Amino acid sequence: MTEEEKDLQHEHNLHCLGMLVEAVMCKADETPLTMFWFDESILPGGNRTIAHECVNWDRLIEGMEDNKIDPFTPGLLVHPKHGPVVPQGRNTTLDNRIGYVKWATPLDRDLYP
Protein backbone atom coordinates (compact mmCIF):
# COMPACT_ATOMS: atom_id res chain seq x y z
CA MET A 1 0.00 0.00 0.00
CA THR A 2 1.07 3.55 -0.58
CA GLU A 3 1.41 5.90 2.40
CA GLU A 4 -1.87 7.56 1.39
CA GLU A 5 -3.60 4.16 1.23
CA LYS A 6 -2.21 3.28 4.67
CA ASP A 7 -3.64 6.53 6.01
CA LEU A 8 -7.01 5.83 4.38
CA GLN A 9 -6.94 2.25 5.68
CA HIS A 10 -6.34 3.59 9.20
CA GLU A 11 -9.36 5.90 8.88
CA HIS A 12 -11.40 3.03 7.43
CA ASN A 13 -10.40 0.80 10.38
CA LEU A 14 -11.42 3.52 12.86
CA HIS A 15 -14.78 3.73 11.08
CA CYS A 16 -15.24 -0.04 11.38
CA LEU A 17 -14.34 -0.02 15.08
CA GLY A 18 -16.83 2.80 15.57
CA MET A 19 -19.50 0.67 13.90
CA LEU A 20 -18.72 -2.20 16.30
CA VAL A 21 -18.96 0.13 19.31
CA GLU A 22 -22.29 1.44 18.00
CA ALA A 23 -23.59 -2.11 17.49
CA VAL A 24 -22.65 -3.10 21.05
CA MET A 25 -24.22 0.05 22.48
CA CYS A 26 -27.42 -0.22 20.42
CA LYS A 27 -27.87 -4.00 20.72
CA ALA A 28 -26.57 -4.47 24.23
CA ASP A 29 -27.29 -7.70 26.11
CA GLU A 30 -29.85 -6.81 28.78
CA THR A 31 -29.48 -10.08 30.68
CA PRO A 32 -29.26 -9.26 34.41
CA LEU A 33 -25.93 -10.20 35.95
CA THR A 34 -26.09 -11.55 39.47
CA MET A 35 -23.43 -11.73 42.15
CA PHE A 36 -22.18 -14.44 44.51
CA TRP A 37 -21.00 -14.11 48.07
CA PHE A 38 -17.76 -15.94 48.81
CA ASP A 39 -16.40 -17.32 52.09
CA GLU A 40 -13.00 -15.83 51.31
CA SER A 41 -13.98 -12.22 50.62
CA ILE A 42 -16.20 -9.47 51.96
CA LEU A 43 -16.88 -8.43 48.37
CA PRO A 44 -19.26 -10.31 46.09
CA GLY A 45 -18.09 -11.72 42.76
CA GLY A 46 -19.80 -11.86 39.41
CA ASN A 47 -21.83 -14.92 38.48
CA ARG A 48 -20.25 -16.13 35.25
CA THR A 49 -22.85 -18.86 34.73
CA ILE A 50 -25.74 -16.59 33.69
CA ALA A 51 -27.43 -17.89 30.54
CA HIS A 52 -27.61 -15.33 27.75
CA GLU A 53 -29.94 -15.50 24.77
CA CYS A 54 -27.60 -15.41 21.80
CA VAL A 55 -28.31 -14.80 18.15
CA ASN A 56 -29.22 -17.90 16.19
CA TRP A 57 -26.32 -17.54 13.73
CA ASP A 58 -27.52 -20.29 11.40
CA ARG A 59 -30.90 -18.59 10.99
CA LEU A 60 -29.28 -15.15 10.64
CA ILE A 61 -26.84 -16.34 7.95
CA GLU A 62 -29.64 -18.19 6.15
CA GLY A 63 -31.73 -15.02 6.06
CA MET A 64 -28.77 -13.00 4.85
CA GLU A 65 -28.07 -15.56 2.09
CA ASP A 66 -31.68 -15.29 0.93
CA ASN A 67 -31.44 -11.50 0.65
CA LYS A 68 -27.86 -10.82 -0.40
CA ILE A 69 -26.90 -8.98 -3.55
CA ASP A 70 -23.63 -8.91 -5.46
CA PRO A 71 -22.37 -5.30 -5.34
CA PHE A 72 -20.22 -6.08 -8.41
CA THR A 73 -23.28 -6.57 -10.63
CA PRO A 74 -22.82 -4.04 -13.46
CA GLY A 75 -25.44 -1.29 -13.24
CA LEU A 76 -26.47 -2.10 -9.67
CA LEU A 77 -24.57 0.78 -8.07
CA VAL A 78 -24.80 4.01 -10.04
CA HIS A 79 -23.37 7.20 -8.55
CA PRO A 80 -25.65 10.14 -9.43
CA LYS A 81 -22.66 12.28 -10.50
CA HIS A 82 -19.97 9.81 -11.58
CA GLY A 83 -22.15 7.09 -13.14
CA PRO A 84 -21.80 3.29 -12.82
CA VAL A 85 -19.48 2.21 -10.01
CA VAL A 86 -18.40 -1.13 -11.49
CA PRO A 87 -19.23 -1.03 -15.23
CA GLN A 88 -17.10 -4.15 -15.90
CA GLY A 89 -18.30 -5.98 -12.80
CA ARG A 90 -15.45 -7.64 -10.88
CA ASN A 91 -13.05 -6.71 -13.70
CA THR A 92 -13.50 -2.98 -13.00
CA THR A 93 -10.35 -1.21 -11.86
CA LEU A 94 -11.13 1.09 -8.96
CA ASP A 95 -9.08 4.21 -8.22
CA ASN A 96 -9.89 4.00 -4.51
CA ARG A 97 -9.16 0.41 -3.44
CA ILE A 98 -9.86 1.22 0.23
CA GLY A 99 -13.35 2.64 -0.31
CA TYR A 100 -12.82 5.49 2.15
CA VAL A 101 -12.48 9.18 1.32
CA LYS A 102 -10.96 11.59 3.83
CA TRP A 103 -12.85 14.84 4.27
CA ALA A 104 -15.64 13.63 1.98
CA THR A 105 -18.34 16.13 1.03
CA PRO A 106 -21.94 14.93 0.64
CA LEU A 107 -23.48 15.50 -2.78
CA ASP A 108 -25.64 18.57 -3.26
CA ARG A 109 -29.09 16.98 -3.18
CA ASP A 110 -30.56 19.83 -5.24
CA LEU A 111 -28.21 19.00 -8.13
CA TYR A 112 -28.23 15.21 -7.55
CA PRO A 113 -31.55 14.20 -5.96
PyMOL commands that set and color helices and strands:
alter all, ss='L'
color gray80, all
select helices_A, chain A and resi 3-26+57-67+89-91
alter helices_A, ss='H'
color red, helices_A
select strands_A, chain A and resi 35-36+45-46+78-79+83-84
alter strands_A, ss='S'
color yellow, strands_A
deselect
rebuild
show_as cartoon
